[in-house]
Amino acid sequence: REAELTTVVVVPCYNESARFADEVFANFAVSHPGVQFVLVDDGSTDSTGEILASLARRDPEHFTILKQQENRGKAEAVRAGMQLAFGRVPTYAGYWDADLATPLSEILEFAKILEERPEIEAVFGSRVKLLGRSIRRNALRHYGGRLFATLVSLTLDLGIYDSQCGAKLFRVSPEIERLFREPFLTNWTFDVEILARLTRARQATNGPGPDEVVFERPVATWHDAPGSSVSAFDFFRGVVELARIRRAYLK
């Protein structure tokens, strides 16, 4: 059944040469032919481009490179990659952090939820530290993340636990494609902006909102990767971006 599914996963990459696990991607693709990857080189200045190109030459059926000439930020890298993914007319499309803090095996679990529950339109990874799961996060980032999640919930009036986990998969439809059509107003909190766009669209049509069509799945494994560029400043930038989202979408 898995090989019949077409799942396209966008992986935004910016200066990832020191930690991009190309062999992990290559082995996963061989084992799971129903999954394709769009690797977005977001204007990297190191050897990321060469690493991605080598992977695509080895397995062009499963890996496509989308090169941005200059660094435009994760939000635009994901948006451009998702538009390319939609063009493949897959069943599911989503995006995944290049550092594989969430392992690729979770893609299959996300797709299984979408396959078994037709009312669900998106599966979001959630970093919940539960018994039997391996969740390793820097304490400062963890508690800062919990505070930020509370602000997100208040902004959206939505009980979401973790909007910022970099593992998400969507059921492809015209409505979902429209969420990625226009450039995002934000960069660090574009995940929240996706939810705000969905909320606004469903309010206009009286359709089911995010609380009915988005499923948060606690991931089995999530390990903070060395070299992460997230800093304390990003928290404050995120608060400013939340205010921008509220003004633009949630009037």
Helices and strands as residue ranges (DSSP letters): G 2-4, E 7-13, H 22-31, E 35-42, H 48-58, E 63-68, H 74-87, E 92-96, H 105-116, E 122-126, E 134-136, H 139-156, E 167-171, H 174-179, H 190-205, H 210-213, E 214-218, E 221-223, H 232-249
